[in-house]
Amino acid sequence: MKVIAKAGLSVPKEGKPRQYVTDSQAVDVPESAYYMRRVAEGDLVRQDVPIEATETPAAAEPADDPALATDAGAKKSAKGV
């Protein structure tokens, strides 16, 4: 996978603590637990993933089915509360 460091950070490479992934150039690294954790923490940003794949999908519009829209009061009265 291709990654770049978050702006202003230098992230040590796995197994090479004196070499760094910087914010100036993206580098290819293996998809190891170390790099995946750094991506999850936000220290590294993946460059090989399309932006569309990382966006959250928009919420679906609610259905116009009246059976789905129930009144909270009706639920309480049905329970006997």
C-alpha positions as CSV (number, residue, x, y, z in Angstrom):
1,M,0.0,0.0,0.0
2,K,1.1,3.6,-0.6
3,V,1.2,5.9,2.5
4,I,2.3,9.4,3.4
5,A,2.8,10.8,6.9
6,K,0.2,13.3,8.3
7,A,1.4,16.9,7.9
8,G,4.2,17.7,10.2
9,L,5.0,14.1,11.3
10,S,7.8,11.7,10.6
11,V,6.8,8.1,11.2
12,P,9.5,5.5,11.7
13,K,9.6,2.7,9.2
14,E,8.9,-0.8,10.4
15,G,12.1,-2.6,11.3
16,K,14.2,0.5,10.4
17,P,13.7,3.0,13.2
18,R,16.2,5.5,11.8
19,Q,14.4,5.8,8.4
20,Y,11.1,7.7,8.2
21,V,7.9,8.0,6.2
22,T,7.5,11.8,5.9
23,D,4.8,14.2,4.7
24,S,6.8,15.1,1.6
25,Q,6.5,11.9,-0.5
26,A,4.3,8.8,-0.5
27,V,6.1,5.5,-0.2
28,D,5.1,1.9,-0.7
29,V,5.0,-0.2,2.4
30,P,3.7,-3.7,3.2
31,E,0.2,-4.1,4.6
32,S,1.5,-5.2,8.0
33,A,-0.1,-4.7,11.4
34,Y,2.4,-1.9,12.2
35,Y,1.4,0.2,9.2
36,M,-2.3,-0.6,9.4
37,R,-2.2,0.6,13.1
38,R,-0.4,3.8,12.1
39,V,-3.1,4.4,9.4
40,A,-5.9,3.7,12.0
41,E,-4.3,6.1,14.5
42,G,-4.0,8.8,11.8
43,D,-0.2,9.1,11.7
44,L,-0.2,7.8,8.2
45,V,-2.6,8.4,5.3
46,R,-3.2,5.9,2.6
47,Q,-2.6,7.3,-0.9
48,D,-3.7,4.3,-2.9
49,V,-7.4,4.2,-1.8
50,P,-9.8,6.2,-4.0
51,I,-11.5,9.0,-2.1
52,E,-15.0,7.6,-3.0
53,A,-14.2,4.4,-1.1
54,T,-13.4,6.2,2.1
55,E,-16.5,8.4,2.2
56,T,-19.4,7.4,4.3
57,P,-22.6,6.6,2.3
58,A,-25.5,9.0,2.6
59,A,-28.4,8.0,4.7
60,A,-31.3,6.5,2.8
61,E,-34.6,8.4,2.6
62,P,-37.2,7.1,5.0
63,A,-40.0,5.1,3.3
64,D,-43.4,6.6,2.8
65,D,-45.0,3.4,4.2
66,P,-47.4,4.5,7.0
67,A,-46.9,1.2,8.7
68,L,-43.3,2.2,9.4
69,A,-44.2,5.5,11.0
70,T,-45.7,4.6,14.3
71,D,-46.8,6.9,17.1
72,A,-44.8,6.6,20.4
73,G,-48.1,7.1,22.3
74,A,-49.6,4.1,20.5
75,K,-46.7,2.0,21.6
76,K,-47.1,3.0,25.2
77,S,-50.8,2.4,25.2
78,A,-50.3,-1.0,23.6
79,K,-47.9,-1.9,26.4
80,G,-50.4,-0.7,29.1
81,V,-48.2,2.0,30.3
